[in-house]
Amino acid sequence: MSKLAQLKPSKLWQIFETICSIPHPSKHEQKISLWIQSWATELGLIVKEDAVGNLIIKKPATAGMEKRKGVILQAHMDMVPQKNSDTDHDFLVDPIKPYIITEADGDWVTAEGTTLGADNGVGLSSALAVLASDDIPHGPLEVLVTIDEEAGMTGAFGLEAGWLEGDLLINTDSEQEGEVYMGCAGGIDGEATFAITNEDAPADVESFNLSISGLKGGHSGVDIHTGRANANKLLVRFLLDASNEFDLRLTELNGGSLRNAIPREADASFVIAATQVEAFKAKLAESLATMRQSLGSIETDIEMLLISPETFDECWTIETQSTILRALNACPNGVLRMSDDIEGIVETSLNLGVMRSKGNKFVAMTLIRSLHDDGRLDAQTMVQSVFDLSGANIAFSGAYPGWKPDTSSALMKTVRDTYQSLFDKVPEIMVIHAGLECGLFKTAYPHWDMVSFGPTIKFPHSPNEKIQIATVEQYWQLLVAVLANIPEKV
């Protein structure tokens, strides 16, 4: 028996270990979907797949619970595919390799060089574990497993009315034990495209590649207020400053990998006048020292590496370079406004998540989040203005609504009272600055009463992702007790 399978609750951890063995990055959930369907069928459960690929699994109420309100347990089947630059891993083929670590604040499960997928694999495992158990009392039960939550919420957007019968939904995609969520931010993706004009590289130059790495990264919603640096913004600022001082000409600029992850790494290729190389290296060392001094309390491992690749024959024109660097430097990033209504909660934020050179095109991708539609629109107009002024083509897509808190939620009261009874303390009732699918569900099922809770997951969307083992058992205890405490239909 593996070490994970020996953890409690054993059924949940066994299922999670199986999920880790099956590739399931966003947009590529076919393997995990087929496994879930086969697994549910073997248990004799009714499983259906809707038009977009969501799965709905139904289980009858246990004896004596038939008159309880119907509950939907909800999780998403995809995971964020992030890895360290020195990790050899193909997310379409290779399994995630989880292992246990012991730290000052307890035992955790993490993965070897990649994201773990505890977001939302542990929530999915808990829902399946309830289905597989014969000693958990519950009323009529449905499990909704959505696709593509991390890269577009395609499953939530495509959920049709009439597929599900329950009145109460428990979302398992929260990441802090002791917090119960009753609302979330909405969001929208932005993609700015620049035309790149190249020309012959000047004479008497040397070619270099400069990379910045070692940043913590993380979730562009729940971690956006932590002060973690954005590798794209740091590199752009340095290059803009350096290009004003030296005859430096870019040939390529790339950074980040997902619009919903704070970029941990970025790199640029360029040529520079041979006579200025030593002075440039001195400036680089000075800039790195400044970054470490100003960000060192949070970003403890910043590195900037300069290497000499093959000679570049072409480079960007001065106009192309100046336009792109200035636009990226001016693009808002990070927390734009804190909530006036909920202390300590971010209202509106923006993440410059990806920048890519693609032939004669350069693309910058942003993700705006806000608790309010007006806040989202305000940030959107700022981004629109920056890229319009720079001559880029800016397009926005995938807008999704926030989940407006319902202060009269009966399900919230059940969860709060159950938590207090179990752990002799009141949980924090929160609104999360992340895009839970709950807001979208309201379109097809406006009558649903919803909450979200889960175990403690740190650094989701990054290779540092880890889940605290003790909180998984607490989360499981709460989930099982809530199912038992669901009231009867009126």
Buried (B, 14 or more C-beta within 10 A) or exposed (E): EEEBBEBEBEBBBBBBBBBBBBBBBBBBBEBBBEBBBEBBEEEEBEBEBBEBBBBBBBBEBBEEBEEBBBBBBBBBBBBBBBBBEEEEBEBEEBBBBBEBEEEEEEEBBBBBBBBBBBBBBBBBBBBBBBBBBEEBBBBBBBBBBBBBBBBBBBBBBBBEEEBBEBBBBBBBBBBBBBBBBBBBBBBBBBBBBBEBEBEEBEEEBBBBBBBBBBBBBBBBBBBBBEEBBBBBBBBBBBBBBBBEEBBBBBBBBBBBBBBBBBBBBBBBBBBBBEEBBEEBEEBBEEBBEEBBEEBEEEBEEBEBEEEEEEEBEEBBBBEBBBBBBBBBBBBBBBBBBBBEEBEEBBBBBBBBBBBBBEEEEBBBBBBBBBBBEEBBBBBBEBBBEBBBEBEBEBEBEBBBBBBBBBEEBBBBEBBBBBBEEBBEEEBEBBBBBBBBBBBBBBBBBEEBBBBBBBBBBBBBBBBBBBBBBBBBBBBBBBBBBBBBBBEEEE
